[in-house]
Amino acid sequence: MSVQVDGLTKLYGRQKAVNEISFAAKPGRILGFLGPNGAGKSTTMQMLTSYLHPSAGSVAICGFDTQVQSLEVRRRIGYLPENTPLYLDMYVKEFLGFVANTYQLKNVSLKVQQVIELVGLQDEQHKKIAALSKGYKQRVGLAQAIIHDPEVLILDEPTSGLDPNQLIDIRSLIKKLGIDKTVILSTHIMQEVEALCDDVIIINKGNVVANGTIQDLKLQHNSSSLEDVFRKLTLGTEAS
């Protein structure tokens, strides 16, 4: 398994943001990580990337423990957080070069040009990031997440702010990346999950309430859509 999570817990005072969750993510498969706002999705993702330390439990990324081998973990992870932190005063090409140098990549200019073409930033590469639309800033965020060719991609709302044409392009790219990488994808768009994901985890109030393939979850809950399953498990009622 590229990602192995066992008994992962995060406490904030007496509140359990994440409550002893366990799951695995495999290479060559895209895992949809779903839940309502406040369910613990972003907190979990931040623990997977070594950004947050868990209160209990463990995470292994490609066999490396996130708490004791965090540098090895970060070399193998590409992370796009929900609110992408970017250096707004830098030019797109300059910023991606900075990221590539941080990872100590060889042939930096070539790597930067390849990732610019991959995410469709050719016409924006000489602009300051501050001048970009939200959708293009999102593309820059995705570019920095994949420039070092990581084995594991963790994407928190990767299509947020994209127009319909950009949505198609970025979804196609994620699908392509998922062929040989492990991808964990958080989104509120159920149609996106059904189009992209092989497996799904649903968490609610910090607890895993579903874990399986989309088809299996539909069968288990006698539902015709993933949205129906989601509503049943997070609202406790049948979808109307």
C-alpha positions as a printed Julia matrix, in Angstrom:
240×3 Matrix{Float64}:
   0.0    0.0     0.0
   1.25   3.5    -0.79
  -0.79   4.98    2.08
  -1.59   3.06    5.26
  -3.57   4.76    8.02
  -4.13   3.02   11.36
  -6.18   4.37   14.25
  -5.54   7.99   13.27
  -6.85  10.47   15.84
  -6.61  14.24   16.25
  -7.74  16.03   19.39
  -8.26  19.74   19.87
  -8.76  20.01   23.61
 -11.63  17.62   24.33
 -12.94  17.69   20.78
 -12.07  14.77   18.5
 -11.67  16.19   15.01
 -10.62  12.74   13.74
 -11.56   9.61   15.66
  -9.44   6.46   15.23
  -9.83   6.17   11.47
  -8.09   3.47    9.45
  -7.85   2.98    5.69
  -5.42   2.22    2.86
  -4.85   3.71   -0.58
  -3.3    1.73   -3.43
  -1.13   2.67   -6.42
  -2.98   3.07   -9.69
  -6.27   3.92   -7.97
  -7.96   7.22   -7.15
  -9.51   7.37   -3.68
 -12.35   9.81   -3.12
 -12.21  11.2     0.41
 -15.64  12.61    1.19
 -17.53  14.18    4.05
 -19.59  17.25    4.95
 -17.92  20.46    6.06
 -16.25  20.0     9.42
 -16.1   16.2     9.1
 -12.3   16.09    9.48
 -11.21  15.73    5.84
  -8.66  18.55    5.72
  -7.32  17.67    9.17
  -6.76  14.1     8.02
  -5.02  15.23    4.84
  -2.75  17.51    6.83
  -1.76  14.57    9.03
  -1.06  12.44    5.95
   1.38  15.07    4.69
   3.2   15.49    8.06
   1.86  19.06    8.34
  -0.05  18.09   11.51
   1.0   15.53   14.09
  -1.71  13.07   15.13
  -2.78  12.74   18.75
  -2.77   8.95   18.29
  -2.42   6.38   15.56
  -0.03   6.23   12.63
   0.36   7.0     8.93
   2.83   5.32    6.59
   3.51   6.79    3.14
   5.36   4.37    0.85
   6.53   2.59    3.99
   7.78   5.73    5.78
   6.25   6.89    9.07
   4.99  10.48    8.85
   6.08  11.31   12.38
   9.64   9.94   12.41
  10.54  10.06    8.69
   8.75  13.21    7.59
  11.39  14.32    5.07
  11.18  10.99    3.25
   7.39  11.29    3.31
   7.43  14.81    1.85
   9.68  13.73   -1.0
   7.06  11.2    -2.03
   3.95  13.34   -1.64
   2.44  16.02   -3.82
  -0.05  18.12   -1.87
  -2.63  20.61   -3.07
  -4.32  22.11    0.0
  -7.81  23.59   -0.09
  -6.47  27.15    0.03
  -3.34  26.95   -2.1
  -0.47  28.96   -0.56
   1.32  30.74   -3.4
   3.93  33.5    -3.56
   1.77  36.09   -5.31
   4.67  38.44   -6.18
   6.51  35.71   -8.1
   6.03  34.92  -11.76
   4.54  31.52  -12.56
   7.7   30.14  -14.17
   9.87  31.63  -11.42
   7.72  30.1    -8.68
   7.78  26.64  -10.22
  11.55  26.89  -10.59
  11.75  27.77   -6.9
   9.68  24.7    -6.0
  11.8   22.47   -8.25
  14.98  23.73   -6.58
  13.45  23.08   -3.16
  13.13  19.42   -4.16
  16.7   19.54   -5.53
  15.56  18.35   -8.94
  17.92  18.02  -11.87
  17.21  19.76  -15.19
  15.03  22.35  -13.47
  14.23  24.33  -16.63
  13.05  21.19  -18.41
  10.96  20.05  -15.42
   9.32  23.48  -15.17
   8.48  23.58  -18.87
   7.07  20.05  -18.79
   4.76  20.76  -15.87
   3.65  24.1   -17.37
   2.58  22.26  -20.52
   0.99  19.45  -18.53
  -1.37  21.75  -16.59
  -1.96  24.24  -19.4
  -0.09  27.31  -18.15
   1.83  28.12  -21.35
   0.12  31.49  -21.87
   0.36  32.43  -18.18
   3.94  31.41  -17.36
   5.39  34.91  -17.61
   2.65  36.54  -15.52
   2.76  37.29  -11.81
   0.69  34.82   -9.81
  -1.24  37.73   -8.27
  -2.54  38.63  -11.75
  -4.0   35.18  -12.42
  -7.64  34.18  -12.14
  -8.63  31.78   -9.38
  -8.72  28.92  -11.88
  -5.19  29.56  -13.11
  -3.92  29.94   -9.55
  -5.39  26.5    -8.94
  -3.42  25.19  -11.92
  -0.23  26.66  -10.46
  -1.04  24.88   -7.2
  -1.49  21.59   -9.03
   1.74  22.16  -10.95
   3.75  22.62   -7.74
   2.18  19.44   -6.35
   3.33  17.26   -9.26
   6.58  18.87  -10.41
   8.73  16.37   -8.47
   6.79  13.37   -9.86
   5.57  12.15   -6.45
   4.29   8.63   -5.84
   1.32   9.91   -3.82
  -0.92  12.88   -4.66
  -3.19  14.41   -2.04
  -5.62  16.87   -3.59
  -8.01  18.91   -1.45
 -10.75  20.44   -3.64
  -8.5   20.49   -6.76
 -11.2   21.78   -9.15
 -12.39  24.63   -6.94
 -12.89  27.82   -8.93
 -12.44  26.28  -12.38
 -14.73  27.08  -15.29
 -16.39  24.2   -17.21
 -13.6   23.95  -19.81
 -10.9   23.98  -17.13
 -12.82  21.35  -15.16
 -12.66  18.93  -18.07
  -8.92  19.53  -18.55
  -7.98  19.13  -14.87
 -10.2   16.08  -14.35
  -8.59  14.47  -17.39
  -5.15  15.25  -15.96
  -6.04  13.78  -12.55
  -7.37  10.64  -14.25
  -4.12  10.34  -16.2
  -1.99  10.86  -13.07
  -4.02   8.2   -11.28
  -2.87   5.49  -13.7
   0.49   5.03  -11.97
   0.21   7.11   -8.79
  -1.82   6.86   -5.61
  -4.29   9.75   -5.61
  -6.42  10.85   -2.65
  -9.02  13.37   -3.78
 -11.35  15.44   -1.62
 -14.3   17.15   -3.28
 -17.94  18.02   -2.65
 -18.89  17.3    -6.26
 -20.36  13.8    -6.32
 -20.41  13.64  -10.12
 -16.68  14.31  -10.06
 -16.14  11.41   -7.68
 -18.19   9.05   -9.83
 -16.26  10.15  -12.93
 -12.77   9.94  -11.41
 -12.59   7.67   -8.38
 -12.14   3.93   -8.01
 -12.66   3.81   -4.24
 -14.47   6.02   -1.75
 -14.18   6.81    1.94
 -16.89   8.86    3.63
 -16.24  10.39    7.03
 -18.74  12.11    9.28
 -17.95  13.86   12.56
 -14.44  12.42   12.48
 -15.52   8.81   11.93
 -15.31   6.61    8.85
 -18.88   5.69    7.9
 -18.19   4.07    4.53
 -15.2    2.54    2.76
 -15.36   0.68   -0.54
 -15.78   0.93   -4.29
 -18.53   3.21   -5.57
 -20.49   0.27   -6.94
 -20.23  -1.66   -3.67
 -21.46   1.32   -1.65
 -24.45   1.78   -3.96
 -25.34  -1.88   -3.6
 -24.9   -1.88    0.18
 -27.22   1.1     0.59
 -29.65   0.25   -2.22
 -28.97   3.57   -3.92
 -28.71   4.56   -7.55
 -26.21   7.37   -6.95
 -23.3    8.16   -4.7
 -25.08  11.35   -3.64
 -27.9    9.25   -2.16
 -25.36   7.14   -0.23
 -23.62  10.28    1.02
 -26.87  11.83    2.27
 -27.97   8.65    4.02
 -24.68   8.32    5.86
 -24.14  11.96    6.79
 -27.75  13.03    7.44
 -29.14   9.72    8.59
 -32.08  10.03    6.21
 -33.1    8.89    2.76
 -32.32  11.42    0.04
 -35.43  13.18   -1.19
